[in-house]
């Protein structure tokens, strides 16, 4: 009697890559595209185009800025063995309709602010709070901006005591990496209690 041919062994399961999606938001000209370009391990994907007369944005603090993001910025980097995908939102109001698509599946957010115009950040803070995303506030270091203690920024933006505030230089890779580590740690802090509540007793 001829023995049946041996069945092929199933291929070993391949663990899905560990990855965290984060969203970077903030007003027009605050440094989002610069931040993504500084920290990404790959050539960042940008959608910068020359600004038109329809932009109608205040460029008094960024007079050299001639382009704007019309869809998103994208970068990828490794942080302590975790792949972090960074998606930057467009800052101009006429492109805000993109936000809902960009934020889908995100674990947390960075709200990048400029101390010369903190009021411009309220719309972005309201959005991430409404989306119930853990977030940190990153204060970009502009050379002509005044420096304020975190407590003053917290009061001005009416932030809760649990929201981290980080001073950064969006042009500096190490500075941005420290920011992203702070966000990931904040996300883990926010999710651990929820996991504990759902654990079997």
Secondary structure, DSSP 8 states (H G I E B T S, - for coil): ------------------EEEEEEE-STTSSHHHHHHHH-SS--B--EEE--GGG----TT-TT--EEESSEEEEEEEETTEEEEEEEE--SGGGGGGHHHHHTT-SEEEEEE-GGGGGGGHHHHHHHHHTT-EEEEEEE--TTS----HHHHHHHTT--TTS-EEEE-TT-HHHHHHHHHHHHHHHHHHHHHHHHHHS--
